Amino acid sequence: NSHGARANGDLSLINARDTSITTSSSGSDGAQAVAGAQVLLTNGGVSTIGDASYGARSSGIGSLVDAKGTEIGTTGIGSIGANANSGGWVKLADNILHTTGSDAHGLQSTGTGSKITGENLTVTTANLNSDGAQAMASAQVLLTNGEISTTGNTSYGVRSDGAGSLVDANGTKIETTGTGSIGANANTGGEGKL
């Protein structure tokens, strides 16, 4: 795994401004914060080409990826635009996020305490099984304004799955065009607010 920018452990910090980050091998995230670390991005861009290579990933309680004005794009299978898990937080503002591979959600938050917050985002996914925004297993995705667009089949605009999960897409325009692609879906106790 050859990550572009990775901070690991409490007090670890990467602060990148006007920086272009590209990874090309599988399992290689663009920006990754783990175990209480922080990655701060201002402007610039993040691009991943390999499969299972997330644009931004925050994993573990206290971990933060904070991106302002950064364009994030992925092309591989299972390469999610931004992911928060195990209590991590991805904080986004004025970003463009796009994925073109299958099973590549734009935003995904999974697990208790995990959250993605976003203001004025433009999120697009262009392949099968690629939701715009997804909260799973008691996680949260909290969005204000912005746009979400999916064009692949079975690619929901927003999906909240599991008790305690929440997608709040206040003021967000949601468009889906693929077969079986629901605009907003709440399942097995999940909650969606529009």
ABEGO torsion letter per residue (X at the ends): XBBABBBBEBGBBBBBBGBBBBBABBGBBABBBBGGBBBBBBEEBBBBABBGBBABBBBEBGBBBBBBGBBBBBABBGBBABBBBGGBBBBBBGBBBBBABBGBBABBBBEBGBBBBBBGBBBBBABBGBBABBBBGGBBBBBBEEBBBBABBGBBABBBBEBGBBBBBBGBBBBBABBGBBABBBBGGBBBBX
